[in-house]
Amino acid sequence: MRSRWTILAALFVARATIAFQFQSVAAVAPQLSQSLGASLADIGVLIGLYFAPGTALALPGGAIGRRYGDKVTVLAGLLMMLAGELLMTASTSWSVQIAGRLMAGIGGVLLNVLMTKMVADWFAGREIATAMAIFINSWPTGIALSLMLLPAIGAALGLHAVNLAVAGVVLIGLGLIALVYRAPDATIAAEGERGSLTAKTICAVVAAGLIWCLYNIGFAMIFSFGPSLLVEQGWSGAAAGSTISLVLWLAALSVPLGGFLADRTKRGEAILVTGCLAFALLTLFLSRSGMVLAIVIALGILCGLPAGPIMSLPARVLDQKARSIGMGIFYTVFYAGMLAGPAIGGKLSTSFGSASAALDFGALALLACPVVLWLFSRIVAGGYVSAGSVRVPTPK
């Protein structure tokens, strides 16, 4: 029998393929811009389109998984990611690039919503914080690998090879899920049960999703427009991508550290606020200081600290029966914001003539996180938030 940690490893790799594919456009943005005759604003739209299907599919994603099974739906999502990437490989036409990006994004949505639920199904009540921290790390890992590998592949072999490399990574994730994943017995026994959400719980989940969205917009501005910023300063594309990838590699350490500190100190909200403020300040410094390497290292050490505390917010108001629909709402908010975020960053960069404008926009998004956290705390303060049939006491 496969252990839950083996299952987690397979889910980790599968989710990393989403990040790898998402970042593939930004990783070769200068080369792609020349090939397609696209501006930074156009590239920003293409980046953001990956999240466009999430605004419509995140909410029903859990229901789709319930109807057809989590594993079958995730495999279908991976096949759509593969098909979308191959479509982008087939033609450099802008309309084909958009169609392929949207198709891949649909698959990514199904994976993101359902695999978060799948991790919770396997680890609910035992090492859930550790498991979620490890699972979250799949995103910066996939982004970092994309930044390290794809610019070099693009420079040496061209954009066609970049698309094929992404398709190969997706195939790896597809094989692992097909061969390794199985649903836990408790989940199989609970099939058919439905949970309900109160208006107060929905508001709390929306606020939590907005915090996660704003935090990821700040993160996305670093790895989407950071390489372009360094290229503007005279760096080569490969060197710029490798340097910015340090943020993601170090985040792979700081994300679980933030979750561990939150669990040990019971001060998750303080870690969330402090981490977001430090992240925002360093983002502003990155485009205004010559100490690029030092700032990149500091960003990597601090930027991951809020992730675990943020992802723990929905668990404060959702029980098992309401988990699917609750996480669907959470990710609907996330995807809606992430659709707009890169496009706004690209537009600002074009308007101001520098990628630094996108980083400033990311810093503002991070500064908004503590404000929304205050709203979340007000929603759940002074009583109980009903999640399905369970009344969850608000932590004091």
C-alpha positions in Angstrom: 0.0 0.0 0.0 1.4 3.4 -1.0 2.0 5.8 1.9 0.4 9.2 2.1 3.9 10.7 1.7 4.3 8.9 -1.7 0.9 10.2 -2.7 2.0 13.7 -1.7 5.2 13.4 -3.7 3.1 12.5 -6.9 0.8 15.5 -6.2 3.8 17.7 -5.7 5.3 16.9 -9.1 1.9 17.2 -10.8 1.3 20.6 -9.4 4.9 21.7 -10.2 4.1 21.0 -13.9 1.4 23.7 -13.7 3.9 26.2 -12.4 6.5 25.2 -15.0 3.9 25.6 -17.8 2.6 28.9 -16.4 6.1 30.4 -16.2 7.1 29.2 -19.7 5.9 32.4 -21.3 7.5 34.8 -18.9 10.8 32.8 -18.9 11.4 33.5 -22.5 9.4 36.7 -22.7 12.2 38.8 -24.6 12.6 36.0 -27.2 8.9 35.5 -27.5 8.2 39.2 -27.9 10.7 39.3 -30.8 9.2 36.2 -32.5 5.6 37.2 -32.2 6.1 41.0 -32.5 4.4 41.4 -29.1 4.8 44.2 -26.5 5.2 43.7 -22.8 1.5 44.4 -22.4 0.8 41.6 -24.9 3.1 39.2 -23.0 1.3 40.2 -19.8 -2.0 39.3 -21.3 -0.7 35.9 -22.5 0.7 35.2 -19.0 -2.6 36.1 -17.4 -4.7 34.1 -19.8 -3.5 30.9 -18.2 -5.6 31.8 -15.2 -8.6 33.0 -17.2 -10.5 29.7 -17.1 -10.3 29.6 -13.3 -12.9 32.4 -13.0 -15.5 30.1 -14.5 -14.2 26.6 -13.6 -12.8 26.9 -10.1 -16.2 26.8 -8.4 -17.6 23.8 -10.3 -14.2 22.1 -10.3 -15.0 20.3 -7.0 -18.3 19.2 -8.4 -16.7 17.9 -11.6 -14.3 15.9 -9.4 -17.2 14.5 -7.3 -19.1 13.5 -10.4 -16.2 11.8 -12.3 -13.7 11.1 -9.6 -10.7 13.2 -8.5 -8.1 11.1 -10.2 -9.9 10.9 -13.5 -10.5 14.6 -13.6 -6.9 15.4 -12.8 -5.7 13.1 -15.5 -8.1 14.9 -17.9 -6.7 18.2 -16.8 -3.1 17.1 -17.5 -4.2 15.9 -21.0 -5.6 19.4 -21.6 -2.4 21.0 -20.4 -0.5 18.8 -22.9 -2.9 19.5 -25.7 -2.7 23.2 -25.1 1.1 23.2 -25.1 1.3 21.2 -28.3 -1.2 23.6 -29.9 1.2 26.5 -29.1 4.0 24.5 -30.6 2.2 24.0 -33.9 2.0 27.7 -34.8 3.4 31.1 -33.9 0.1 32.8 -34.8 -1.1 35.0 -32.0 -4.6 33.5 -32.0 -3.2 30.0 -31.8 -1.0 31.0 -28.9 -4.1 32.4 -27.1 -6.1 29.3 -27.8 -3.4 27.0 -26.6 -2.8 29.0 -23.5 -6.5 29.0 -22.6 -6.7 25.2 -23.2 -3.7 24.6 -21.0 -5.2 26.9 -18.4 -8.4 24.9 -18.2 -6.4 21.8 -17.3 -4.4 23.7 -14.8 -7.5 25.0 -13.0 -8.9 21.4 -12.6 -5.5 20.3 -11.1 -5.1 23.2 -8.8 -8.6 23.0 -7.2 -8.8 19.2 -6.9 -5.2 18.5 -5.8 -5.5 20.9 -2.9 -8.6 18.9 -1.8 -6.7 15.6 -2.5 -3.9 16.6 -0.1 -6.4 17.6 2.6 -8.2 14.2 2.1 -5.0 12.3 2.8 -3.7 14.5 5.6 -6.7 15.8 7.5 -6.1 15.5 11.2 -2.4 14.4 10.8 0.5 16.6 9.6 -1.9 18.8 7.6 0.2 21.9 8.0 3.4 20.2 7.0 1.8 18.5 4.0 0.3 21.8 2.8 3.6 23.6 3.2 5.3 20.9 1.1 2.5 21.0 -1.5 2.6 24.8 -1.8 6.4 24.5 -2.4 5.6 22.7 -5.7 4.7 26.1 -7.2 8.0 28.0 -6.6 9.9 24.8 -7.5 8.2 24.6 -10.9 8.7 28.3 -11.5 12.4 28.1 -10.6 13.0 25.1 -12.8 11.3 27.0 -15.7 13.4 30.1 -15.1 16.6 28.1 -15.0 16.0 25.7 -17.9 13.7 27.4 -20.5 15.7 30.6 -21.3 18.8 28.4 -22.0 16.8 26.0 -24.1 15.2 28.9 -26.0 18.6 30.5 -26.6 20.2 27.3 -27.8 17.4 25.5 -29.6 14.6 28.0 -30.2 11.0 28.5 -29.0 9.8 25.3 -30.5 12.1 23.3 -28.2 10.8 25.3 -25.2 7.2 24.2 -26.0 8.4 20.6 -26.4 10.3 20.7 -23.1 7.1 21.9 -21.3 5.1 19.2 -22.9 7.7 16.6 -21.7 7.4 17.9 -18.1 3.5 17.6 -18.3 3.9 14.0 -19.5 6.0 13.2 -16.4 3.2 14.5 -14.1 0.6 12.6 -16.1 2.5 9.3 -15.7 3.0 9.8 -11.9 -0.7 10.5 -11.2 -1.8 7.6 -13.4 0.6 5.1 -11.7 0.8 6.3 -8.1 -2.3 8.2 -6.9 -5.3 6.5 -5.3 -8.1 8.0 -3.2 -8.0 7.4 0.6 -10.6 5.0 2.0 -12.2 7.7 4.1 -12.9 9.8 1.0 -14.4 6.9 -0.9 -16.7 6.2 2.1 -17.8 9.8 2.2 -18.8 10.1 -1.5 -22.2 11.5 -2.0 -22.3 13.6 1.2 -22.8 17.3 0.7 -21.9 20.3 2.9 -23.4 23.7 3.1 -22.0 27.2 3.6 -23.4 30.1 5.5 -23.1 33.7 4.2 -20.6 34.5 6.9 -18.4 31.5 5.9 -18.6 32.5 2.2 -17.5 36.1 3.1 -14.6 34.7 5.1 -13.5 32.3 2.3 -13.7 35.2 -0.2 -11.5 37.3 2.0 -9.0 34.5 2.4 -9.0 33.9 -1.4 -8.4 37.6 -1.9 -5.3 37.6 0.4 -3.9 34.6 -1.4 -4.6 36.3 -4.8 -2.9 39.6 -3.7 0.1 37.7 -2.3 0.5 35.7 -5.5 0.2 38.9 -7.6 3.2 40.2 -5.7 5.0 37.0 -6.3 4.1 36.9 -10.0 5.4 40.3 -10.6 8.9 39.2 -9.4 9.2 36.1 -11.6 7.2 37.4 -14.5 8.8 40.8 -14.9 12.0 40.5 -12.8 13.9 38.9 -15.7 12.8 41.7 -18.1 13.9 44.3 -15.5 17.4 42.8 -15.3 17.6 42.6 -19.1 16.8 46.3 -19.2 19.7 46.8 -16.9 22.1 45.0 -19.3 21.9 41.4 -18.1 21.6 38.5 -20.6 18.3 36.6 -20.7 19.8 33.4 -19.3 21.6 35.3 -16.4 18.5 37.3 -15.6 16.3 34.2 -15.4 18.8 32.2 -13.3 19.2 35.1 -10.9 15.5 35.7 -10.4 15.1 31.9 -10.0 17.0 32.2 -6.7 14.0 33.8 -5.2 12.0 30.7 -6.0 14.6 28.2 -4.8 15.0 30.0 -1.5 11.2 30.3 -1.2 11.1 26.5 -1.2 12.8 26.7 2.2 11.0 29.8 3.6 7.5 28.5 2.8 7.7 25.5 5.2 9.6 27.6 7.6 6.7 30.1 7.7 4.2 27.2 8.3 6.4 25.7 11.0 6.8 29.1 12.8 3.1 29.7 12.6 2.3 26.3 14.1 4.9 26.6 16.8 4.2 30.2 17.9 0.5 30.2 17.2 1.0 33.7 15.7 0.3 33.0 12.1 -1.3 36.3 11.4 1.7 38.2 12.8 4.0 36.2 10.5 1.6 36.8 7.6 1.7 40.6 8.1 5.4 40.9 8.8 6.3 38.7 5.8 4.1 40.6 3.4 5.5 44.0 4.5 9.1 42.8 4.2 8.3 41.3 0.8 6.8 44.5 -0.4 9.7 46.6 0.8 12.3 44.4 -0.9 10.3 44.4 -4.1 10.5 48.2 -4.2 14.2 48.0 -3.6 14.9 45.5 -6.4 14.3 48.1 -9.1 16.0 50.9 -7.3 19.2 49.4 -6.0 22.3 48.0 -7.6 22.6 45.3 -4.9 20.5 42.9 -7.0 22.0 39.6 -5.7 21.6 40.6 -2.1 18.1 41.8 -2.5 17.2 38.6 -4.5 18.5 36.4 -1.7 16.7 38.4 1.0 13.5 38.2 -1.1 13.8 34.4 -1.3 14.4 34.1 2.5 11.4 36.3 3.5 8.8 36.0 0.6 7.7 32.5 1.5 6.9 33.1 5.2 3.3 34.3 4.6 2.2 31.4 2.4 1.5 28.7 5.0 -0.4 31.1 7.3 -2.5 32.3 4.3 -3.4 28.8 3.2 -4.4 27.9 6.7 -7.2 30.6 6.7 -9.8 28.5 4.8 -9.3 25.6 7.2 -10.5 27.9 10.0 -13.9 28.1 8.5 -14.4 24.9 6.4 -15.2 21.4 7.5 -14.8 18.2 5.3 -18.2 18.2 3.8 -18.0 21.9 2.7 -14.3 21.6 1.6 -14.9 21.1 -2.1 -17.3 24.1 -2.7 -15.4 26.2 -0.2 -12.1 25.7 -2.0 -13.9 26.3 -5.3 -14.9 29.8 -4.0 -11.4 30.4 -2.7 -9.8 29.6 -6.0 -12.4 31.5 -8.0 -11.3 34.7 -6.2 -7.6 33.7 -6.7 -8.0 33.1 -10.5 -10.1 36.2 -11.1 -7.3 38.3 -9.6 -4.5 36.4 -11.3 -6.1 36.9 -14.6 -6.0 40.7 -14.2 -2.7 41.0 -12.3 -0.1 40.1 -15.0 -2.1 42.1 -17.6 -2.1 45.2 -15.4 1.6 44.7 -14.7 2.4 44.4 -18.4 0.2 47.5 -19.2 1.9 49.5 -16.5 5.4 48.4 -17.8 4.5 49.5 -21.3 3.0 52.8 -20.2 6.0 53.7 -18.0 8.6 52.2 -20.3 10.1 49.9 -17.7 9.3 46.5 -16.1 9.9 48.3 -12.7 6.3 49.6 -12.9 5.1 46.0 -12.7 7.2 45.3 -9.6 5.8 48.5 -7.9 2.3 47.2 -8.7 3.2 43.9 -7.0 4.5 45.7 -3.9 1.1 47.6 -3.6 -0.7 44.2 -3.8 1.4 42.9 -1.0 0.7 45.9 1.1 -3.0 45.3 0.7 -2.8 41.8 2.3 -2.7 43.0 5.9 -5.8 45.2 5.2 -7.8 42.2 3.9 -6.6 40.1 6.8 -8.1 42.6 9.1 -11.4 42.3 7.3 -11.2 38.5 7.5 -10.6 38.7 11.2 -13.5 41.0 11.6 -15.8 38.6 9.8 -14.9 35.7 12.0 -14.5 37.6 15.2 -16.9 37.6 18.1 -18.6 34.3 17.6 -18.7 31.2 15.4 -18.4 30.6 11.7 -20.6 27.7 10.6 -19.0 25.4 8.1 -21.5 22.7 7.0 -22.8 21.1 10.1 -19.7 22.0 12.2 -19.4 25.3 14.2 -15.8 26.3 14.2 -14.7 28.5 17.1 -12.8 31.6 16.1 -9.2 31.6 17.4 -8.5 34.4 19.9 
